[in-house]
Structure formats: C-alpha cells, structure tokens
C-alpha cells in the first residue's frame, strides 16, 4: 500500500513539473529549424512570446498559445494560438492541431494589408495593389495533395489595382475556398462600378492551376484598361471577356 502511495505521489509530482515547465527553458531544447522564439514566458502549455521569427520576411509578435492537455492523450498537439503585430499590422488567431494524421485548423482568422501581402510573394508583380485582406478558415484538414477538407473565405476590402495602363477600383472582392478530391478550389467574385469578375480556380498536385471565368468592364473603366481586356481573351455573347489560363506555380 505504501509503495502504491509513493508511486502516486511521484507521478503527481512529475505531472506538476511537466505542466509548470517554463516555456523559456523548453524553447532552448526544441529543434526549431531556423525559427527564432524571443522572450518566451509562461509554460509550454500556456504561454507567450514577444516575437516568433519564421524567416527573413515573416515575423509574428505578441504570440500566445494555450495547449490542450487532453489532446495529447490522442498524440495530437493542439491548442489556441494568436498573434498581434500592432493596430495597423498583421494579426491572427485560431485553433491549430498537429498529429500523426497531419495538420488540422478551425476558426482561423487572419488580417493583413495589401502592402504586407506583397512582401510574402516571391515574384515581383507588374501591378501595385491597395486595400486590406481578411481570411477566415472555418475548417481545414490536411490531405493529399493539399486537403481533405477546406471551408473558408478571403475578403479584399477597399481593393485597388494600379498598373501602367491605369487604376482599377474593385471595391470589395471575395474568394470562397473549398476542397475537391484533394485539390484546393477558389471562386472569386467581384463587382464595382468599373469591373465585374467571376473566376473559378483549381490548384492541383505539383502546383498545377487552372483558371476559368469572365471579366466584364463597364463604361466607367479607364479606356486603356478596357482595351487591355481584349488581350486576355475573346468576348462572349454578353460582352464579357472570357478568361482561360492554366500553368504551374
């Protein structure tokens, strides 16, 4: 009986040590593969870090996490994660899970400006964009090649595109995200006084993409931009430009 009590006391003591293990100590042990975590505090289960530098371009500030201990029993590392880079900068939050079956996410919200988005694009775009992006991922389950399940949307508010041909006011543009047999699907819809757009996009294995839809310019669209629509594709019966592209990222 005394042996059982002693074992129980030891288990409780070890559990307490693990639960209260300082995040600052654990960070030094982790193989972070180039990721830098600065000024970590709290515990590994419920803590925060002043900054998490993912790479040269991506840095998350005021990062907080709350790990679910119950999910560890199913060999999943899961919890609520959030970051806040400032009042006029990128921020995000959501529930993230990682286990043997891959990555899952739910109720993820990400806000960033067009200026911040451009810093993550590896190629230089021939246009400049303005506005704010808000992404909401209601549900994501990793699969082959990309997803098993995906439900979400992206809203581009106060959307403006500036090019050598002129300025286009898009107002607001929405992207509905989905998953079809492992491929990522996106339906883009946009309507303003100058332009109306409807596009279907599919991203398949190996970065192969297909884009189909139509773009309709109005009489308020800059003449130079309206003329450029003729280069994109033929016009259909309603006068809209038919768009058909495919390639590989």
C-alpha positions in Angstrom: 0.0 0.0 0.0 2.8 2.4 0.9 4.5 1.6 -2.4 1.4 2.5 -4.3 1.0 5.8 -2.5 4.7 6.6 -3.1 4.3 5.9 -6.8 1.2 8.1 -6.9 3.0 10.9 -5.2 5.9 10.7 -7.6 3.5 10.6 -10.6 1.7 13.7 -9.3 5.0 15.5 -8.7 6.3 14.7 -12.2 3.0 15.7 -13.8 3.1 19.0 -11.9 6.7 19.6 -13.1 5.7 19.0 -16.7 2.6 21.2 -16.5 4.6 24.0 -15.0 7.6 23.6 -17.2 8.8 27.1 -18.2 8.5 27.9 -21.9 11.8 29.7 -21.8 13.6 26.5 -20.9 11.8 24.3 -23.4 12.5 26.7 -26.3 16.2 26.1 -25.9 15.7 22.3 -26.4 13.4 22.4 -29.4 14.8 21.7 -33.0 13.2 24.9 -34.5 14.8 24.6 -38.0 15.7 28.3 -38.2 12.6 29.6 -36.4 13.6 32.1 -33.6 11.5 32.5 -30.5 12.3 35.6 -28.5 11.4 36.4 -24.9 9.2 33.3 -24.2 7.3 33.3 -20.8 4.7 31.2 -19.1 4.6 27.5 -19.5 4.9 25.2 -22.6 1.1 24.7 -22.3 0.0 28.2 -21.7 2.5 31.0 -22.5 3.5 33.7 -24.8 6.5 35.1 -26.7 7.3 38.6 -27.7 8.3 37.6 -31.2 8.5 34.4 -33.3 10.6 35.0 -36.4 9.7 32.4 -39.0 12.0 33.7 -41.7 13.5 36.9 -43.0 10.2 38.2 -44.2 7.7 36.7 -41.7 7.8 37.8 -38.0 4.9 37.3 -35.6 4.7 39.5 -32.5 2.8 39.1 -29.2 2.3 35.3 -29.8 0.2 33.5 -27.3 -0.7 29.8 -27.0 -3.0 27.6 -24.9 -2.3 23.9 -25.5 -5.0 21.3 -24.8 -3.6 18.6 -22.5 -6.4 16.3 -23.3 -5.5 16.2 -27.0 -2.0 15.0 -26.0 -3.6 11.7 -24.9 -4.6 11.1 -28.6 -1.0 12.0 -29.7 -2.1 15.4 -31.1 -0.5 18.7 -30.3 -3.4 21.1 -30.4 -4.4 24.5 -28.9 -5.5 28.0 -29.4 -2.8 30.3 -31.0 -2.9 34.0 -31.6 -0.5 36.8 -32.6 -0.8 40.6 -32.9 1.7 42.7 -34.8 0.1 46.0 -34.0 -3.1 48.2 -34.6 -2.2 48.7 -38.3 -0.4 45.5 -38.9 -1.0 41.7 -39.4 -2.8 39.7 -36.7 -4.4 36.3 -36.5 -5.9 33.6 -34.2 -7.3 30.1 -34.4 -7.3 26.6 -33.2 -4.4 24.5 -34.7 -3.8 20.7 -34.4 -0.9 18.7 -35.5 -0.7 14.9 -35.1 0.1 11.7 -37.0 -2.7 12.3 -39.4 -1.3 15.8 -40.3 -2.5 19.3 -39.7 -5.9 20.5 -38.8 -7.2 24.0 -38.2 -10.5 25.6 -37.4 -11.9 29.1 -36.8 -8.7 30.7 -38.1 -8.9 34.5 -38.7 -6.1 36.4 -40.4 -6.0 40.1 -41.2 -3.3 41.9 -43.2 -2.8 44.8 -45.5 -2.0 44.6 -49.2 1.4 46.1 -48.5 2.2 43.2 -46.1 0.9 40.6 -48.5 3.2 41.7 -51.2 6.3 41.1 -49.0 5.4 37.4 -49.0 5.1 37.0 -52.8 8.4 35.7 -54.2 7.9 37.3 -57.6 7.6 40.9 -58.4 4.1 41.8 -59.6 3.7 44.1 -62.6 0.9 45.9 -60.7 0.5 47.6 -57.3 -2.4 46.7 -55.0 -4.1 48.5 -52.2 -6.6 47.5 -49.5 -7.0 45.1 -46.6 -7.3 41.3 -46.6 -9.3 39.3 -44.1 -9.2 35.5 -44.3 -11.4 33.1 -42.3 -10.8 29.4 -42.4 -13.7 27.7 -40.7 -12.3 24.2 -41.2 -9.1 22.7 -42.7 -8.0 19.1 -42.7 -4.7 18.2 -44.4 -4.9 15.6 -47.2 -3.3 14.6 -50.5 -2.1 16.5 -52.3 -3.3 19.5 -50.3 -6.6 19.0 -48.4 -9.2 16.5 -47.2 -11.5 19.3 -46.1 -11.4 23.1 -46.6 -14.0 25.7 -45.9 -13.2 29.4 -45.8 -13.2 32.7 -47.5 -11.0 35.7 -48.2 -12.3 39.3 -48.3 -10.3 42.0 -50.1 -11.7 45.3 -48.9 -11.1 48.8 -50.5 -9.4 46.9 -53.3 -7.5 48.9 -55.8 -5.1 47.8 -58.6 -2.6 50.2 -60.1 -0.8 49.4 -63.3 0.9 51.2 -66.2 -2.5 51.1 -68.0 -4.4 52.8 -65.3 -6.1 52.5 -61.9 -8.9 50.0 -61.3 -11.3 50.3 -58.3 -12.6 46.9 -57.4 -14.4 47.9 -54.2 -14.6 44.5 -52.5 -13.6 41.1 -53.8 -14.4 37.8 -52.2 -12.8 34.3 -52.6 -14.7 31.2 -51.4 -12.3 28.4 -50.6 -13.0 24.7 -50.9 -11.6 21.3 -51.4 -12.3 18.9 -54.3 -10.7 15.4 -54.2 -7.6 16.9 -52.6 -7.4 19.9 -54.8 -7.8 23.5 -53.5 -10.7 25.3 -55.2 -11.4 29.0 -55.1 -14.3 31.0 -56.5 -13.5 34.7 -57.0 -16.4 37.2 -57.2 -16.0 41.0 -57.5 -18.3 43.8 -58.5 -17.7 47.6 -58.7 -18.7 50.5 -60.9 -15.8 49.7 -63.1 -15.5 46.0 -63.3 -17.3 42.7 -62.6 -15.4 39.5 -62.2 -16.3 35.8 -61.7 -13.5 33.2 -61.7 -13.1 29.6 -60.9 -9.6 28.5 -59.8 -8.3 25.0 -59.1 -4.9 24.2 -57.6 -3.8 20.6 -58.2 -0.9 18.4 -57.4 2.5 19.8 -58.3 1.3 23.3 -58.3 -0.7 22.9 -61.5 -3.5 25.5 -61.7 -6.5 26.1 -63.9 -8.4 29.4 -64.1 -11.7 29.9 -65.9 -14.3 32.7 -65.8 -15.2 36.1 -67.2 -14.4 39.7 -66.7 -16.9 42.5 -67.6 -15.8 46.1 -67.9 -18.2 49.0 -67.6 -18.3 52.4 -69.3 -16.6 53.8 -66.1 -13.5 51.7 -66.6 -10.4 53.5 -67.9 -10.3 53.2 -71.7 -6.7 51.9 -71.6 -7.7 49.2 -69.2 -10.8 48.3 -71.1 -8.7 47.9 -74.3 -6.3 45.6 -72.5 -9.2 43.1 -71.7 -9.1 42.2 -75.4 -5.7 40.8 -74.9 -6.9 38.4 -72.2 -9.4 36.5 -74.2 -12.4 36.6 -76.5 -15.7 38.2 -75.7 -18.9 36.1 -75.1 -22.5 36.9 -76.1 -22.9 39.3 -73.1 -19.8 41.2 -74.0 -17.7 39.9 -71.1 -14.1 38.8 -71.7 -13.7 35.0 -71.3 -10.7 34.1 -69.2 -9.0 30.7 -69.6 -5.5 30.1 -68.1 -3.5 27.1 -66.9 0.0 26.7 -65.8 2.3 25.7 -62.9 3.3 27.7 -59.9 
